[in-house]
Amino acid sequence: MNKSYLKQMLTYFSKVYHLGEKINTLNKKRVKSPFEISTITFVV
């Protein structure tokens, strides 16, 4: 799978399923996390 196809697929999923909005609504369970949950989810 080349990078172009992967980028197109992720863009499609993001538009169809509104992944950005869903990621931003996740809550942190840990008290002191040095990273935002949206940053961690985006990297994964």
Buried (B, 14 or more C-beta within 10 A) or exposed (E): EEEEEEEEEEEEEBEEEEBEEEBEEEEEEEEEEEEEBBEEBEEE
